[in-house]
Amino acid sequence: MAKLIGNIRVTAVAASEGTRSHFEIVFVPYSGRLATKTVSVDSYDDLVAFLTELRLSEDDATRWAGRVRSGGVILIPNIERADSLLRENGLLAD
């Protein structure tokens, strides 16, 4: 169980013809090459729930989700998590 350190990038994607608005979440490691995947969630509440599953406090998750909803793109810095947790949540490839 290795610990990985990096940022989590959250992007708000606006609705366009044929697609609904959603949020895309990506783990960006500080060093090394990892097979990361993009996770999409459909709503603000789903984004808060996803960030809480990544062991952010509910207050922090709500604050970051509010920022991305109003700003478009955010980086959540200094995330240190076990690779198994990131893999379970779909941010790392198997």
Buried (B, 14 or more C-beta within 10 A) or exposed (E): EEEBEBBBBBBBEEEEEEEEEBBBBBBBBEEEEBEBBEBEBEEBEBBBBBBBEBEBEEEBBBEBBBBBBEEEEBEBEEBEBEBEBBEEBBBBEE
